[in-house]
């Protein structure tokens, strides 16, 4: 274990992508082994010292930032095992929590496999991704981090450890889970509240007959410390076809996406090989495109929206699939001259850089203004997206503050970023977010679909679960973390931890 106490030396642990200022800690403990984690956390528990878990510090909700107590960094838990082939369609790899997403993807790719979750920030750690159930651009086809976690090794605040394999421990009809640790059995009861049946990263997982692995995923460092994971890999596609389509009318973009979603669903249900099947569907509004126009001057000024699409290709049928996409595009009255096509992985990667440039530019603005970014993370059920987007536009128009919207339109999951330039504007932005959260919940949606809650979105989660929901979460947390030291103020206000 490495201990750093000099405040000048540990300043880099007090900043992430959220723009939140004022983070502080008495010292930083850098674990060098998994045993270090067990010993250290048990000591801190006895001393009743709050511990914030830090990985790569790439998050947007300040969940890895400490406000008092100490920081436990897992950056040196970065060992990655060898890929183990299970059969032609599945392989696994064991990784420690500090391993970077990009390194996992590269190792898998070089062996002909793929780790599908595709968060924007490739320098994020796998531990952080699991703690927030991250997803990214290819979630439309491949789902979220949860779908690829086969097992977890976790450490609790009493120093006990447990290796939990998927399919081993489930909640009974009474919502109770009993499981083994190296220091005996633990017994916990899932919190009682209703979560939406859509893509969601808000609140402890409590769906009926929950698998214990899923309970730990998305728990934001509040009930355990994830030190190792076994991930599922799938065969990598041979090639990818994709492009970016520009629209002069915003609603035309939504209509096109709906058509592609229906075709992709049919392709999957009927197991068709030579049909349209989107791997990702990404949306950019006119302000998002404006933000990167200096980087991409070919973007026309009269564009109202853009859609980026990808289709993964596994057989020698790219020409056929290309024709199918062109047919759909032309049948939607889209001028092919307004479409940028990519016919291979290298070309499509340039488009992915295009997509990622937008949040990069936003983060640059946030660092310059030193005002925290207000970025929505809502998702809503099918058929409700246009309604909430119209609602957002009305809110933005009233406020007159610069904003842009982009994100995973295939999953009805968009990020509206509102960029304040003063504390007064920031408060207006927070109120707008609260109004948008109300609307998302009213439509049966979630206030956070992939970035989780952290320390910034308590008020929005409360709109989903209510004060009783926070009390349920506090009770649940204490069943794992009796001393209440882990990840204080993440997910719900720490005041609920008081007796």
KAPEUR-V761348 format. One line per field, one symbol per residue. psi: psi as a letter, one per 30 degrees, with the letter a starting at -180 (. if undefined). Layout:
psi=???
This chain:
psi=kkkkfkeeegefggkagfgklgkllelkkjkfleeeeeeeeeeeeefhkkkkkkcfhglfggfgkkilblkjkgefihkkalkjkeafgkllkkklffkkeeeeeeeeefgglkjekilejfglleeeeefghldafgfeefaleefgjflkklklfgfllkjjkkgeklkafggkkklklfgalkklkkljlkkkhakkhjlkkglkhkkeefeekgghgffljjflkkkkllkklelkkalkkkkfkefeeeeeeeeeeeeeeeeeeghkehlkjkeljkkkleeeeefgeefiffklfgkflkkklkkkkfahgeeeeeeeeeeeeefghkkffgkkkkgleeeeeeeeeeeffefeeeeeeeeefgkkkjklglkllkffeeeeeeeeeeeeeeegkkllklaiffghjljjkjjlgleeeeeeeeeeeeeeeeeeeeggalfjfffaebffgeeeeefefleeeeeeeeeeeffeiefgfkhkgkelkffffk.
